Amino acid sequence: MMFRTPKVKFNAPVTNLTLMLKRNALRRALASFYSTVRDDSAVHKVIISKSHDIVDNLSLEDWLYENAPLKPADTILLMWRSNPCVVIGKYQSPWLECNIPFLQENSIQLARRKSGGGTVYHDLGNINLSFITHRDNYSRSRNLEFICEAVSTNWPHLNLSVNSRSDILLNEKFKVSGTASRMTRLRAYHHCTLLVDSDRQLLSHCLKPTFPQENLTTNATASLPAFTAMLSCEEHKLNSNDVMDVLAQHYIKKVSTEFTRASSCSVAYKDLTDQNYFGIENIQKELRSWQWLYGRTPNFTLTHEVTENYTLQVVVQQGLVLSTILTQSNQTEHVISDFSNSLFSFVCFQEILNHSKLIIASYFQQNKIT
């Protein structure tokens, strides 16, 4: 069987022994990732991550998407749960989507994923499902209907349906799942969450914006507000472990019956220490970096009224302060250059704000205005 490895060209000239060893290690890792099967059969895998770290789980998803061998009929369902965290879309601004000071004060992780879409809150009561397939086999509707079918079959009192925005609704009103995706020419993944028994109060605190939307001018993708609910609101004894087990077994049963050719189906629990995930540490490093979390934030201008007569304007590009201007009501401008090229953060903003207040106080004192 030929294995597709988009990140490494094995036939490229090798002039370095270390590079050659790395390539050989990756070749062996990919070969062992899937058991060898005939080319006329399909491989279907359910992988459940043992990690509760959001960066670990997003890295595993990205590694599988980039490196796992996929024939047109092959499928992977990756599932995970994470400790409390907020995950924003690739093109979003964390300053608009979540309460960053609250996250930092409560040691709640912030992550930026590689797909688009809106912001979601994760904890151990929220299941993430990622359907990784060949591009020709990509189908949001099929995946979402599978989730509804699996849950409703085991808990008939739960009335689930899919709306036109690819959300799963409870009782045709409350959102319990949101969707995002990523695609290239040959492969794709569709991932979504499933709110089972998350901490609603913590969710609400985390998803408040750091700065009011009307104060921040940007082209960043904004999340659309929706009424949410937990499946446990209707089935009080429901927990995410039970739902995850049901989803895994239902998925294997479904693909086993729907594919006519001989197929290999399995469920596996994995952690990132598995030697098969060669190079995954590079993905983890990228996703944890300041550059990815904040440097990738779409450019924005933050406007703040310091006093009745003074307005502060901070322009941020690629996560860095480009310019800071304090404007009086008579249009007199004070350029504050002290913070140029600083990494923008909430602490940085507070320092800029305090500096602006000192400038105003000094101006008042010089002009003997009380």
Summary of the structure (lengths in Angstrom):
residues: 370
radius of gyration: 24.5
end to end distance: 81.9
largest distance: 87.9
contacts: 1138
relative contact order: 0.14
helix: 34%
strand: 26%
